[in-house]
């Protein structure tokens, strides 16, 4: 089987294909309105019409590279600062020592650590939609995985994969279900018990798959640090600071409306404090911070290139045409098939629309009147959106976070596809069961 090109080449190819599509797909547009209080822009249902517009030229294609990078500047800054921070943490050996201590205590029961880490990351996905934050953690997670005799796929599966599942089946993800329910004019966090039940079901099945894969693909254990060495007071203080930082950041995201800049600031401070407490001195700490940022350059560029795809679709005036075409066939289907069609269409739309929060704002105003027309409840409509769109984050090459993580891990996209297709099918099987159950129970 011919190997796919590297992530940089793949992203450039997708950008060129997207640019070419703007010459083939008819241009069209929905009318949009912006809420003066929230600042959110939504689509006016039934307002789609084909339009005449100038075609993009080759210079637009060249410009999309810097424009994509600029559009995700806050996230790219987060990647750089997280990278510098955890490079220092890794070099001090503190976190590796702490994780090795856990592995030593679970000797012969490594599966407990695998399950525990997966549940922690799934909780992060379910509560605050964590994804990009894992990019800088990837080398450390791979080292932790290898210390238990598991490969890099297990490391990404128990972190990024678990977080995506938590986000997709979440009863409270503010960037998916809460945003979609707001657009659907539903009580926020309504249907919590139903969603929670299916989250527990899919997470249990996913953990079973991951444990079985890890057991069948064991490798030689590579310790992260010397076993049996007690954790010093200095190391304990740094570990406490790491835990405190994650706690403060999580609280800020959930209750204070924080964004990437606030997260970046706290991890920047954590990196500096870690170096100083470890006795590296300010000068050496700063130099190590820069070295860590250098290691994140490839991941940041991949993320920026992926961000250019939806910008090209919007500049080429074909994004609304894609959305309109995806949902029009739903009108003639019975409720159950219409709901599944919505989920399938949302999954396909996630290829060009890399942000599932943006996808909610673009598609829910179109889908809500359609769901009322075909007899599908608005709650089911939201369910079809979150199951269809968010699960695809594990698969679509336009997801900058996924491609950046694979780049850092040194895993080609085709190898990732061969690993992830089974758990992805598992997720969609549970999602199908969930949507059909919701339709037939009047959820």
Buried (B, 14 or more C-beta within 10 A) or exposed (E): EEEBBBBBEBBBEBBEEBBEBBEEBEBBBBEBEEEEEEEEEBBEBEBBEEEEBEEBEEEBBEBBBEBBBEBBBEBBBBBBBBBBBBBBBBBBBBBBBBBBBBBBEBEEEBBEBBBEBBBBBBBBBBBBBBBBBBBBBBBBBBBBBBBBBBBBBBBBBBBBBBBBBBBBBBBBBBBBBBBBBBBBEBEEEBBEEBBBBBBEBBBEBBBEBBBEBBBEEEBEEEEBBEEEEEBEEEBEBBBEBBEEBBEBBBEBBEEEEBEBEBBBBBBBBBBBBBBBBBEBEEEBBBEBBEBBBEBBEBBBBBBBBBBBBBBBBEBBBBBBBBBBBBBEEBEEBEBBBBBBBBBBBBBBBBBBBBBBBBBBBBBBBBBBEBBEEBEBBBBBBBBBBBBBBBBBBBBBBBBBBBBBBBBBBEBBBEBBEEBBEEBBEBBBEBBBEBBBBBBEEEB
